[in-house]
């Protein structure tokens, strides 16, 4: 091991990574910056002849390229079987070609992914959140082990984006992200309206409760509920791209663009548009600028840029998953970010976007009126978004968006700041005797700001799903459905519960609120509270909620509490509580369960 790394054994215990030998930041060749700062370790002289032999075999064309060309990793989260990711290899190919045209070496590789929509409601969903760590681990591993000088990542689905950014923060070499892009909107001829992936889950609830019918609009009404479901399943997802509303993928891409880590417009450019391919070609110029100017991820991942991420999430009605991912990204980059920061930003930022899941429109619609840069212009002009932050282009965010149009006066997707959907953000941080370590609520205002009902407790999401499928959740008196042992350790994996939340919406069970120590999909809406900390598996109070307990969710007071259950009663219940045996004791989920931290600190696996 390098002596500088051995010395770290005697340093105070704090977050730290291996140091790699590299050229000085101001190193030049013929008056130009040396861009092969890290790869030169194995390509200079004859110190690593085996490495050079392997690189020649892999495609280095000649000695000059071996000694002088920088190595750029092109990491796509490509795999088949998921529309969010299936096109990323072709985008990566375009990036590779563009990088090589600039005289650099481009090494393409991929990491794994998990389709949230395919695994939703099943055991496969337990692998979703931990895939974020595998993606980060994979990109960090290849970048560092292969001595890459820079990194371009191409993510598509929800956990892909934070996984890529966490990897960038770890290796801290010049990097940028290209979002795979959003899917086009589907259309149901039988329902005679636009549809998307969320429609499938909400229709499932209507199917179970026998309310799935064609609209009463003067058109045909003869189709059965099975025929309608077939039509929805076949047409909800018309091609490549990530889920089309302001769900988790678009939330993360929008935030990361607003942090300066992508080219302007990346988050709203549709996956199959010519503009997305043009973005891939422009990325080569941008990564060269990052190397020339030594722009590194941790230069861009600052408290100011995370503030921008939170502002955009609140303004556009983004996913609650943004909370756990921003916390993880910030911790990885050494930036202090807490749940209180989310509440502070939510208190000052109006919710202005009529975007799905709670609204009518989709990201492709926003793209047609100027996309995310036009929204950024609006918020910068109002002093709500920091346009002075640096970005991967070498320019500020404000400079990046200067050439984009302002939002058209006639558009209806983004409300005026003076007439918002809700005067404050939709994400609320709740605490109380049910969640002393915090919980995250998604309250758009459409469902009210306070809910009280009797608890109905389920020890796994599957129990609730069975009850919903059997039509056992009644309309009538208010109910607070408690789904526990689905946290990061208890799940394990903190699965999303879109199947349950969407079924409730589709069945029009407006008398029901959901509370869980698991997560919700970005497509979830309704009166929902997730990320309850401490989780049930570690003995949090949610573990001892009983059927019939009165539970109040109060967004105005930011509280979630069991009414009439005092601290002494909670202590006594916990004294009698016994943790269930671990579900898995081997394999990747067992490792995850052992290492993962709580949701209020980002569910990190290296936070020890």
Backbone torsions as a table, in degrees:
resi	resn	phi	psi	omega
1	UNK	NA	146.2	177.5
2	UNK	-57.6	135.2	-178.2
3	UNK	-55.1	-34.4	-179.5
4	UNK	-64.2	-30.9	178.0
5	UNK	-78.8	-34.0	176.2
6	UNK	-63.5	-33.8	179.7
7	UNK	-62.7	-24.2	-177.7
8	UNK	-65.4	-20.0	178.6
9	UNK	-61.6	-25.4	-177.9
10	UNK	-98.2	1.0	-179.8
11	UNK	-87.0	161.2	177.6
12	UNK	-57.7	147.9	-179.0
13	UNK	-70.5	113.7	179.6
14	UNK	-157.1	165.0	179.1
15	UNK	-59.6	126.4	178.4
16	UNK	-157.0	154.6	-179.3
17	UNK	-122.7	167.3	174.6
18	UNK	-63.6	143.8	169.9
19	UNK	-93.4	141.9	178.9
20	UNK	-117.7	136.3	177.2
21	UNK	-60.6	141.0	-179.4
22	UNK	-158.8	164.9	177.7
23	UNK	-67.3	154.7	175.7
24	UNK	-58.9	150.8	-178.6
25	UNK	-58.6	-28.7	-177.4
26	UNK	-98.7	16.0	-179.9
27	UNK	-64.6	139.2	-179.1
28	UNK	-132.3	163.9	173.7
29	UNK	-141.3	118.3	-177.5
30	UNK	55.6	36.7	177.1
31	UNK	84.1	-2.7	179.6
32	UNK	-109.2	150.4	179.4
33	UNK	-60.0	138.4	172.6
34	UNK	-76.3	121.9	-177.1
35	UNK	-98.2	-11.4	-179.3
36	UNK	-95.1	51.2	-172.5
37	UNK	-62.1	-39.2	-177.0
38	UNK	-95.0	-42.5	-177.2
39	UNK	-65.9	-24.4	179.9
40	UNK	-60.4	-23.0	178.3
41	UNK	-56.8	-38.6	-177.3
42	UNK	-104.0	-9.0	-177.0
43	UNK	-107.2	-13.4	178.9
44	UNK	-77.3	154.5	175.2
45	UNK	44.0	-139.0	-179.3
46	UNK	-130.6	31.7	-178.5
47	UNK	-67.4	-32.3	-178.1
48	UNK	-127.9	68.3	-176.1
49	UNK	-62.9	-35.0	178.4
50	UNK	-64.6	-39.9	178.3
51	UNK	-62.7	-43.7	-178.6
52	UNK	-66.9	-37.7	176.9
53	UNK	-61.0	-43.5	178.8
54	UNK	-64.5	-39.0	-178.6
55	UNK	-69.0	-38.6	174.5
56	UNK	-59.2	-43.7	-179.9
57	UNK	-64.0	-31.9	-177.6
58	UNK	-78.9	-13.5	175.7
59	UNK	134.2	0.1	175.1
60	UNK	-62.9	123.9	-167.3
61	UNK	-77.5	-29.9	-175.1
62	UNK	-161.3	177.4	-176.1
63	UNK	-65.9	-38.2	-180.0
64	UNK	-61.3	-44.1	178.2
65	UNK	-64.5	-38.8	179.5
66	UNK	-60.2	-43.1	-173.9
67	UNK	-84.5	-22.8	-169.2
68	UNK	-126.4	-22.4	-174.9
69	UNK	-79.9	134.3	176.0
70	UNK	-72.3	152.7	179.4
71	UNK	-103.4	119.5	-178.7
72	UNK	-112.3	120.2	175.2
73	UNK	-80.7	133.2	177.3
74	UNK	-115.6	99.1	-171.0
75	UNK	-103.4	103.3	177.2
76	UNK	-100.9	139.0	174.8
77	UNK	-87.7	63.1	-174.7
78	UNK	-94.7	137.2	168.4
79	UNK	-168.4	154.1	-178.1
80	UNK	-87.4	157.6	177.8
81	UNK	100.9	6.2	178.6
82	UNK	-148.3	123.7	-177.0
83	UNK	-61.7	-26.8	179.6
84	UNK	-64.4	-28.5	-169.5
85	UNK	-119.5	-13.9	-167.2
86	UNK	-67.9	-18.5	-177.3
87	UNK	-100.8	-0.8	-171.6
88	UNK	-71.3	-26.0	177.7
89	UNK	-64.6	-41.4	179.6
90	UNK	-68.2	-36.2	174.8
91	UNK	-65.0	-41.0	178.2
92	UNK	-62.5	-37.6	177.3
93	UNK	-60.9	-40.1	178.9
94	UNK	-65.7	-41.2	177.5
95	UNK	-61.8	-46.7	-179.1
96	UNK	-56.8	-46.4	-179.9
97	UNK	-61.8	-43.4	-178.8
98	UNK	-65.7	-39.2	178.7
99	UNK	-64.5	-43.6	-178.2
100	UNK	-66.8	-31.4	178.1
101	UNK	-64.6	-21.3	178.4
102	UNK	-92.3	10.9	176.5
103	UNK	82.9	16.8	178.4
104	UNK	-107.3	162.1	175.7
105	UNK	-95.5	128.1	-178.4
106	UNK	-114.9	122.5	-179.5
107	UNK	-113.3	112.6	-176.0
108	UNK	-92.0	136.4	174.9
109	UNK	-151.4	169.1	179.6
110	UNK	-135.0	164.5	173.7
111	UNK	-124.1	-176.3	-172.5
112	UNK	-90.9	170.8	173.8
113	UNK	-152.6	170.2	175.9
114	UNK	-133.2	132.0	176.3
115	UNK	-82.1	113.4	178.6
116	UNK	-63.9	-40.2	-176.9
117	UNK	-67.3	-35.9	179.7
118	UNK	-73.6	-37.3	-176.3
119	UNK	-88.8	-8.4	-173.4
120	UNK	-55.8	127.5	177.1
121	UNK	85.6	-1.6	179.9
122	UNK	-121.4	178.7	-178.3
123	UNK	-65.1	-26.1	179.4
124	UNK	-61.0	-26.9	-179.4
125	UNK	-63.6	-21.0	178.8
126	UNK	-66.7	-17.3	-179.9
127	UNK	-90.8	-4.5	-171.0
128	UNK	-69.4	-57.7	-175.0
129	UNK	-63.8	-39.3	-179.3
130	UNK	-69.1	-15.0	175.3
131	UNK	-65.9	-25.5	175.0
132	UNK	-57.5	-43.5	-179.2
133	UNK	-70.3	-37.4	178.8
134	UNK	-65.0	-40.9	177.5
135	UNK	-62.2	-48.0	178.8
136	UNK	-61.0	-45.4	179.8
137	UNK	-60.7	-41.9	-176.2
138	UNK	-65.1	-47.3	-177.4
139	UNK	-69.3	-40.4	175.3
140	UNK	-59.5	-43.9	-177.4
141	UNK	-61.5	-51.2	-177.1
142	UNK	-66.6	-44.8	-178.2
143	UNK	-58.6	-47.0	-176.2
144	UNK	-76.1	-47.1	-176.3
145	UNK	-64.9	-36.1	-177.0
146	UNK	-90.5	2.6	178.5
147	UNK	58.5	40.4	177.2
148	UNK	-69.5	146.5	-179.9
149	UNK	-89.8	-21.0	-177.3
150	UNK	-157.1	169.4	-173.3
151	UNK	-146.0	128.8	171.8
152	UNK	-118.0	123.3	-178.5
153	UNK	-110.3	147.6	179.6
154	UNK	-129.9	87.0	177.7
155	UNK	-91.0	163.8	179.1
156	UNK	-134.6	-45.0	-174.2
157	UNK	-101.0	175.5	-165.7
158	UNK	-47.6	-60.0	-173.1
159	UNK	-76.5	-13.8	-178.6
160	UNK	-59.0	-47.3	-173.6
161	UNK	-62.7	-54.2	178.5
162	UNK	-62.9	-33.6	177.1
163	UNK	-60.6	-43.0	178.4
164	UNK	-64.6	-44.1	-177.5
165	UNK	-68.7	-38.3	176.6
166	UNK	-61.8	-39.7	177.1
167	UNK	-62.9	-43.6	178.5
168	UNK	-59.7	-42.3	-179.7
169	UNK	-65.7	-32.8	-179.7
170	UNK	-70.8	-53.9	-176.4
171	UNK	-80.7	-25.1	172.1
172	UNK	53.9	42.0	172.8
173	UNK	-108.5	153.8	-176.6
174	UNK	-43.8	126.7	-170.8
175	UNK	-150.6	156.1	169.7
176	UNK	-150.6	163.7	-179.1
177	UNK	-118.6	139.5	170.8
178	UNK	-115.8	113.7	178.2
179	UNK	-71.8	135.5	-179.6
180	UNK	-61.8	-23.3	174.8
181	UNK	101.6	162.5	-175.8
182	UNK	-89.2	154.7	178.7
183	UNK	-78.5	157.3	171.3
184	UNK	-73.9	164.6	-178.6
185	UNK	-83.3	136.9	175.7
186	UNK	-80.8	173.5	178.8
187	UNK	-146.6	132.6	176.9
188	UNK	-102.9	117.9	177.0
189	UNK	-70.0	-28.7	-178.3
190	UNK	-77.7	-37.5	176.8
191	UNK	-87.2	-13.7	177.6
192	UNK	57.6	47.8	179.9
193	UNK	-160.8	160.3	173.5
194	UNK	-63.7	145.1	178.5
195	UNK	-137.1	166.5	177.6
196	UNK	-151.0	-172.7	-174.9
197	UNK	-59.2	-35.7	-179.5
198	UNK	-63.7	-31.0	178.7
199	UNK	-57.0	-36.0	-178.2
200	UNK	-59.5	-44.9	-175.9
201	UNK	-74.6	-38.8	178.5
202	UNK	-69.1	-36.8	176.6
203	UNK	-64.2	-31.4	178.1
204	UNK	-60.5	-40.7	177.1
205	UNK	-64.6	-43.0	177.6
206	UNK	-64.4	-35.2	178.2
207	UNK	-61.9	-47.6	-177.9
208	UNK	-64.5	-40.1	-177.0
209	UNK	-93.1	15.5	174.0
210	UNK	56.3	37.8	176.9
211	UNK	-119.1	11.3	179.0
212	UNK	-84.1	107.7	-176.6
213	UNK	-141.3	162.0	172.8
214	UNK	-70.6	152.7	-175.2
215	UNK	-68.1	149.4	177.2
216	UNK	-89.2	73.6	-176.2
217	UNK	-123.8	19.0	-179.4
218	UNK	93.2	-8.1	179.7
219	UNK	-93.3	-169.6	-178.4
220	UNK	-60.3	142.3	177.4
221	UNK	-137.9	29.5	-173.4
222	UNK	-98.1	-9.9	-174.8
223	UNK	-74.1	142.9	178.5
224	UNK	-78.4	167.0	179.5
225	UNK	-65.3	-30.7	177.4
226	UNK	-68.8	-39.2	177.6
227	UNK	-65.7	-37.9	178.2
228	UNK	-66.4	-43.4	178.7
229	UNK	-62.0	-41.6	177.7
230	UNK	-59.0	-43.8	-179.0
231	UNK	-63.6	-42.2	179.4
232	UNK	-64.6	-46.6	-177.8
233	UNK	-62.7	-34.7	-176.9
234	UNK	-81.1	-18.5	-171.7
235	UNK	-126.6	2.4	-178.6
236	UNK	-69.6	-33.4	-175.4
237	UNK	-123.0	96.5	-171.5
238	UNK	-79.6	-3.8	-179.0
239	UNK	170.7	-154.9	-175.7
240	UNK	-72.3	150.8	175.5
241	UNK	127.6	160.6	-178.7
242	UNK	-80.3	158.4	-176.2
243	UNK	-50.1	136.5	-158.5
244	UNK	-82.4	-14.1	180.0
245	UNK	-86.8	-168.5	175.9
246	UNK	-83.1	59.0	178.4
247	UNK	-89.0	-167.2	-170.8
248	UNK	-65.1	-42.2	-177.8
249	UNK	-60.7	-50.2	179.6
250	UNK	-68.6	-32.3	175.3
251	UNK	-60.5	-49.6	-177.3
252	UNK	-67.5	-41.0	-180.0
253	UNK	-64.1	-42.0	178.5
254	UNK	-62.3	-43.6	-179.4
255	UNK	-64.5	-45.2	-176.3
256	UNK	-67.2	-37.0	173.1
257	UNK	-61.5	-39.6	-178.9
258	UNK	-74.8	-9.9	174.4
259	UNK	-93.1	-7.8	176.6
260	UNK	92.6	16.0	-173.9
261	UNK	-101.9	2.4	174.4
262	UNK	-130.8	168.7	170.5
263	UNK	-69.4	150.7	-178.9
264	UNK	-60.5	135.5	179.3
265	UNK	91.3	-5.9	-174.8
266	UNK	-57.6	-40.8	-170.9
267	UNK	-73.8	-21.2	-178.0
268	UNK	-110.7	-2.8	178.5
269	UNK	-75.8	121.4	-177.4
270	UNK	-60.3	150.6	-173.6
271	UNK	-59.5	-38.9	-173.0
272	UNK	-100.2	10.1	-178.1
273	UNK	-81.0	151.0	173.4
274	UNK	-57.4	-31.3	-179.3
275	UNK	-62.9	-32.3	178.8
276	UNK	-67.8	-40.1	177.1
277	UNK	-66.2	-38.1	177.7
278	UNK	-63.6	-36.5	177.1
279	UNK	-60.2	-39.6	179.4
280	UNK	-62.4	-37.4	179.2
281	UNK	-71.2	-38.1	178.9
282	UNK	-68.6	-24.1	-176.9
283	UNK	-61.6	-30.6	179.9
284	UNK	-63.3	-44.5	177.2
285	UNK	-63.1	-40.1	-177.1
286	UNK	-66.9	-41.4	-178.6
287	UNK	-69.4	-30.3	176.5
288	UNK	-66.8	-39.9	175.8
289	UNK	-60.9	-43.5	179.5
290	UNK	-59.4	-40.8	179.8
291	UNK	-70.9	-42.4	-179.0
292	UNK	-64.0	-38.8	-177.0
293	UNK	-97.1	3.6	-179.9
294	UNK	54.1	44.9	175.6
295	UNK	-84.1	115.4	-175.1
296	UNK	-114.4	157.0	-177.1
297	UNK	-53.3	-42.9	-177.5
298	UNK	-72.1	-13.7	170.0
299	UNK	-69.9	-28.4	-175.0
300	UNK	-99.1	-27.2	-179.9
301	UNK	-85.6	85.1	-176.3
302	UNK	-123.2	171.5	178.3
303	UNK	-61.2	-35.8	179.2
304	UNK	-65.2	-41.3	-178.8
305	UNK	-71.9	-34.7	174.8
306	UNK	-66.9	-31.8	174.2
307	UNK	-60.8	-43.9	176.9
308	UNK	-59.7	-41.9	179.6
309	UNK	-59.6	-44.3	-179.8
310	UNK	-68.3	-38.7	178.7
311	UNK	-60.0	-48.3	-179.1
312	UNK	-64.6	-37.2	179.6
313	UNK	-64.4	-42.5	179.4
314	UNK	-69.7	-42.9	-176.5
315	UNK	-64.9	-37.9	-175.7
316	UNK	-95.8	-1.3	178.2
317	UNK	74.9	42.2	-174.9
318	UNK	-73.1	177.7	-172.4
319	UNK	-73.3	146.7	173.2
320	UNK	-64.5	-21.3	176.9
321	UNK	-63.1	-23.0	175.5
322	UNK	-56.1	-32.6	-178.4
323	UNK	-62.6	-52.8	-176.6
324	UNK	-67.1	-33.0	-179.0
325	UNK	-76.4	-41.7	177.4
326	UNK	-61.9	-40.5	178.2
327	UNK	-60.4	-42.4	-179.3
328	UNK	-69.0	-43.4	179.0
329	UNK	-61.9	-43.6	-178.5
330	UNK	-64.5	-46.2	-179.5
331	UNK	-61.2	-39.9	179.7
332	UNK	-64.0	-35.1	-179.5
333	UNK	-87.1	-0.5	-179.8
334	UNK	77.4	25.0	179.4
335	UNK	-103.8	131.1	179.3
336	UNK	-77.4	118.9	178.4
337	UNK	-142.4	133.5	-177.1
338	UNK	-132.2	170.9	176.4
339	UNK	-58.9	-33.0	-179.6
340	UNK	-63.4	-30.1	176.7
341	UNK	-64.7	-38.9	178.6
342	UNK	-64.6	-42.0	179.3
343	UNK	-66.4	-40.1	179.9
344	UNK	-60.7	-45.2	179.6
345	UNK	-69.1	-40.8	178.5
346	UNK	-59.4	-35.8	-178.6
347	UNK	-66.4	-24.2	-174.0
348	UNK	-109.7	-10.4	-174.5
349	UNK	-108.4	123.0	178.2
350	UNK	-74.9	148.5	175.6
351	UNK	-87.9	113.5	-168.1
352	UNK	-123.2	-0.8	-171.5
353	UNK	-105.4	125.9	176.7
354	UNK	-88.8	63.3	-177.1
355	UNK	-113.0	148.5	174.8
356	UNK	-60.1	146.3	19.5
357	UNK	-87.9	-23.4	-176.4
358	UNK	-87.2	-12.8	-177.1
359	UNK	-112.9	-167.5	-169.8
360	UNK	-96.7	-28.5	-167.3
361	UNK	-105.7	173.1	-174.6
362	UNK	-129.1	171.7	-176.9
363	UNK	-61.8	-34.6	177.7
364	UNK	-64.2	-31.0	176.0
365	UNK	-69.0	-41.4	177.6
366	UNK	-63.1	-38.6	178.8
367	UNK	-57.6	-39.0	-176.9
368	UNK	-67.7	-18.9	-179.8
369	UNK	-109.7	17.7	176.4
370	UNK	123.2	-16.1	176.6
371	UNK	71.5	-168.8	-177.3
372	UNK	-59.3	-38.8	179.0
373	UNK	-58.0	-34.6	178.6
374	UNK	-69.5	-34.4	174.6
375	UNK	-68.4	-40.4	177.2
376	UNK	-60.0	-39.5	178.2
377	UNK	-60.5	-42.9	178.7
378	UNK	-60.0	-47.1	-175.9
379	UNK	-74.1	-33.6	174.9
380	UNK	-64.8	-43.2	-179.4
381	UNK	-62.4	-30.4	-179.9
382	UNK	-86.3	-1.9	-179.6
383	UNK	77.0	17.3	-178.6
384	UNK	-95.8	-22.4	-179.9
385	UNK	-119.2	138.4	-176.6
386	UNK	-86.0	103.2	-179.4
387	UNK	-82.3	-3.4	-176.6
388	UNK	-90.8	-1.2	-178.1
389	UNK	-69.1	147.3	176.6
390	UNK	-74.2	159.4	-178.4
391	UNK	-139.3	175.9	-177.9
392	UNK	-69.7	-11.6	178.2
393	UNK	-81.7	-10.2	-172.6
394	UNK	86.9	-3.1	177.6
395	UNK	-111.2	170.6	175.7
396	UNK	-79.5	166.1	176.4
397	UNK	-59.3	-43.0	180.0
398	UNK	-60.5	-40.8	178.2
399	UNK	-66.3	-37.1	179.9
400	UNK	-62.2	-38.3	-173.1
401	UNK	-96.2	-0.7	-175.4
402	UNK	-58.3	-36.0	-176.2
403	UNK	-84.1	-8.3	179.1
404	UNK	-78.5	150.6	-179.6
405	UNK	-72.5	154.2	169.4
406	UNK	-73.1	160.2	178.6
407	UNK	-60.9	136.2	179.3
408	UNK	-62.7	145.5	179.8
409	UNK	-62.5	-29.3	-174.9
410	UNK	-85.3	-8.3	-175.7
411	UNK	-70.5	154.2	-176.4
412	UNK	-123.1	3.9	-176.6
413	UNK	-77.9	-44.6	-179.9
414	UNK	-104.7	118.3	-178.3
415	UNK	-74.7	154.4	173.7
416	UNK	-61.7	147.7	179.5
417	UNK	-60.4	-27.8	179.8
418	UNK	-80.1	-10.9	-179.4
419	UNK	-137.6	63.6	-174.8
420	UNK	-76.9	167.7	171.6
421	UNK	-65.8	-39.6	177.7
422	UNK	-145.5	137.5	-172.6
423	UNK	-71.1	-17.4	175.8
424	UNK	-129.8	175.6	-176.3
425	UNK	-67.9	160.9	-177.4
426	UNK	-86.2	-18.5	179.8
427	UNK	-89.7	124.4	-179.1
428	UNK	-123.8	137.4	177.3
429	UNK	-97.0	119.8	-176.6
430	UNK	-110.1	147.3	172.5
431	UNK	-139.0	166.0	179.7
432	UNK	157.6	-170.9	-175.1
433	UNK	-71.4	-9.8	174.5
434	UNK	-91.0	-25.1	-178.0
435	UNK	-145.0	68.3	-177.8
436	UNK	-61.7	-24.1	178.5
437	UNK	-94.1	4.3	177.0
438	UNK	109.3	154.7	173.5
439	UNK	-150.3	157.9	-176.8
440	UNK	-117.2	122.3	-179.7
441	UNK	-111.6	146.4	175.3
442	UNK	-111.1	102.1	-175.0
443	UNK	-122.9	100.2	-178.9
444	UNK	-81.1	-12.7	-177.0
445	UNK	99.3	-22.8	-179.2
446	UNK	-68.3	-26.0	-179.0
447	UNK	-101.0	10.7	-176.9
448	UNK	90.2	-177.2	-178.5
449	UNK	-122.4	-0.3	179.9
450	UNK	-144.9	140.9	-179.2
451	UNK	-146.0	132.2	175.2
452	UNK	-130.0	134.0	179.2
453	UNK	-162.4	172.9	178.5
454	UNK	-82.5	138.8	-179.0
455	UNK	-73.5	138.6	169.7
456	UNK	-127.6	115.9	-164.0
457	UNK	-102.9	135.4	175.4
458	UNK	-128.8	131.1	-176.4
459	UNK	-84.2	-7.0	172.9
460	UNK	-152.2	154.2	177.0
461	UNK	-58.5	-36.3	-178.2
462	UNK	-59.6	-33.2	177.6
463	UNK	-65.0	-42.8	177.9
464	UNK	-66.4	-41.4	179.5
465	UNK	-59.6	-40.5	179.3
466	UNK	-65.5	-40.1	179.1
467	UNK	-64.9	-40.3	178.7
468	UNK	-67.2	-42.4	-179.4
469	UNK	-63.8	-27.8	178.7
470	UNK	-89.8	0.9	-179.6
471	UNK	68.2	30.7	-173.7
472	UNK	-92.2	-3.6	175.8
473	UNK	-93.8	112.6	-169.6
474	UNK	-86.8	153.7	163.0
475	UNK	-72.9	156.9	178.8
476	UNK	129.2	-129.2	-177.4
477	UNK	-60.7	151.5	-179.5
478	UNK	-63.2	135.7	177.2
479	UNK	-127.4	141.3	170.6
480	UNK	-111.9	108.3	-179.0
481	UNK	-82.6	120.3	180.0
482	UNK	-101.9	116.0	177.0
483	UNK	-112.4	114.5	-173.5
484	UNK	-125.3	176.5	-172.5
485	UNK	59.8	34.8	175.7
486	UNK	-126.0	19.4	177.5
487	UNK	-76.0	-174.7	-179.0
488	UNK	-58.3	-38.3	177.0
489	UNK	-88.8	-41.4	-173.8
490	UNK	-73.0	-30.2	-177.5
491	UNK	-53.2	-57.4	-14.3
492	UNK	-72.1	161.5	174.6
493	UNK	110.2	-5.0	176.7
494	UNK	50.7	60.3	-175.8
495	UNK	-64.7	151.3	173.3
496	UNK	-77.0	152.3	-175.6
497	UNK	-124.8	49.2	177.3
498	UNK	-65.9	-36.0	-177.5
499	UNK	-57.0	-44.9	-179.6
500	UNK	-70.7	-48.3	-175.9
501	UNK	-64.9	-39.1	179.9
502	UNK	-71.3	-36.1	176.9
503	UNK	-60.9	-41.0	177.9
504	UNK	-62.0	-40.9	179.1
505	UNK	-67.1	-44.3	-178.9
506	UNK	-64.6	-33.1	178.6
507	UNK	-84.1	-1.0	-179.4
508	UNK	56.8	41.4	176.6
509	UNK	-86.8	70.7	-176.7
510	UNK	-75.6	-4.6	177.5
511	UNK	-89.8	12.1	-172.3
512	UNK	-124.2	136.3	168.7
513	UNK	-115.5	154.6	-179.0
514	UNK	-118.6	134.9	176.1
515	UNK	-133.2	133.0	-177.9
516	UNK	-150.8	155.6	169.3
517	UNK	-89.8	2.7	171.4
518	UNK	-90.6	-157.0	-178.2
519	UNK	-119.1	170.8	169.9
520	UNK	-119.1	154.4	174.2
521	UNK	-70.2	157.4	172.6
522	UNK	-62.4	-20.4	178.9
523	UNK	-83.3	-7.0	-179.8
524	UNK	-73.7	144.0	170.3
525	UNK	-152.5	170.8	-169.8
526	UNK	116.3	-168.8	179.6
527	UNK	-87.0	91.1	-172.5
528	UNK	-127.8	140.7	178.0
529	UNK	-132.8	127.2	178.9
530	UNK	-131.6	-173.3	176.0
531	UNK	60.5	32.3	-178.7
532	UNK	-63.5	127.1	-178.9
533	UNK	-127.9	133.1	-1.1
534	UNK	-70.8	149.2	178.4
535	UNK	-75.0	165.7	-176.1
536	UNK	-61.4	-37.9	-173.7
537	UNK	-65.4	-20.4	178.5
538	UNK	-105.4	11.2	176.5
539	UNK	89.2	28.9	173.9
540	UNK	-70.9	159.1	-179.0
541	UNK	-56.5	-25.9	178.6
542	UNK	-60.6	-21.8	-180.0
543	UNK	-69.1	-20.7	-174.3
544	UNK	-117.7	13.8	169.8
545	UNK	-64.0	138.1	-178.8
546	UNK	-112.3	151.1	171.4
547	UNK	-51.7	131.5	177.9
548	UNK	96.3	-18.5	173.9
549	UNK	-57.4	142.8	177.1
550	UNK	-87.8	123.5	-178.4
551	UNK	-117.3	133.2	177.6
552	UNK	-117.7	131.7	172.6
553	UNK	-112.3	115.2	-174.5
554	UNK	-125.3	98.9	-177.9
555	UNK	-70.4	-28.0	-179.6
556	UNK	-69.3	-39.6	177.7
557	UNK	-93.9	-2.9	-179.9
558	UNK	56.5	49.1	-177.6
559	UNK	-127.5	149.2	167.3
560	UNK	-136.7	119.7	-170.0
561	UNK	-147.9	154.0	168.6
562	UNK	-89.5	119.5	-178.3
563	UNK	-75.8	136.0	175.1
564	UNK	72.8	10.3	176.4
565	UNK	-114.2	101.7	-175.0
566	UNK	-77.0	172.2	-179.5
567	UNK	-60.1	-39.4	-179.6
568	UNK	-63.4	-39.3	178.8
569	UNK	-65.8	-41.0	178.5
570	UNK	-63.5	-43.4	178.8
571	UNK	-60.7	-42.4	-179.5
572	UNK	-66.7	-41.3	177.6
573	UNK	-62.3	-41.9	-179.8
574	UNK	-68.0	-30.7	177.8
575	UNK	-63.3	-33.6	-179.2
576	UNK	-88.2	-11.8	-177.0
577	UNK	-72.7	144.7	173.9
578	UNK	-127.9	131.3	179.9
579	UNK	-66.1	133.4	174.8
580	UNK	-63.0	155.3	177.5
581	UNK	-64.0	149.5	-179.5
582	UNK	-61.2	139.6	-178.7
583	UNK	-70.6	-41.9	179.5
584	UNK	-129.1	146.3	179.6
585	UNK	-127.5	2.5	177.7
586	UNK	-140.2	159.4	175.2
587	UNK	87.7	-173.5	-171.0
588	UNK	-65.3	-36.3	179.9
589	UNK	-70.4	-33.0	176.8
590	UNK	-66.4	-42.2	176.3
591	UNK	-62.1	-42.8	-179.9
592	UNK	-60.8	-46.8	-178.7
593	UNK	-59.2	-37.3	-179.1
594	UNK	-70.0	-34.8	-170.7
595	UNK	-97.8	-27.4	-167.1
596	UNK	-70.1	142.2	174.1
597	UNK	-91.5	-174.3	-175.2
598	UNK	-83.6	168.1	-175.6
599	UNK	-66.8	-30.3	-177.7
600	UNK	-71.3	-11.2	175.2
601	UNK	-119.9	14.9	170.4
602	UNK	98.9	4.1	-179.8
603	UNK	56.2	44.2	178.4
604	UNK	-77.0	149.4	175.1
605	UNK	-104.7	-2.3	177.1
606	UNK	-123.5	30.8	-179.5
607	UNK	-92.5	27.1	-177.0
608	UNK	-92.6	NA	NA
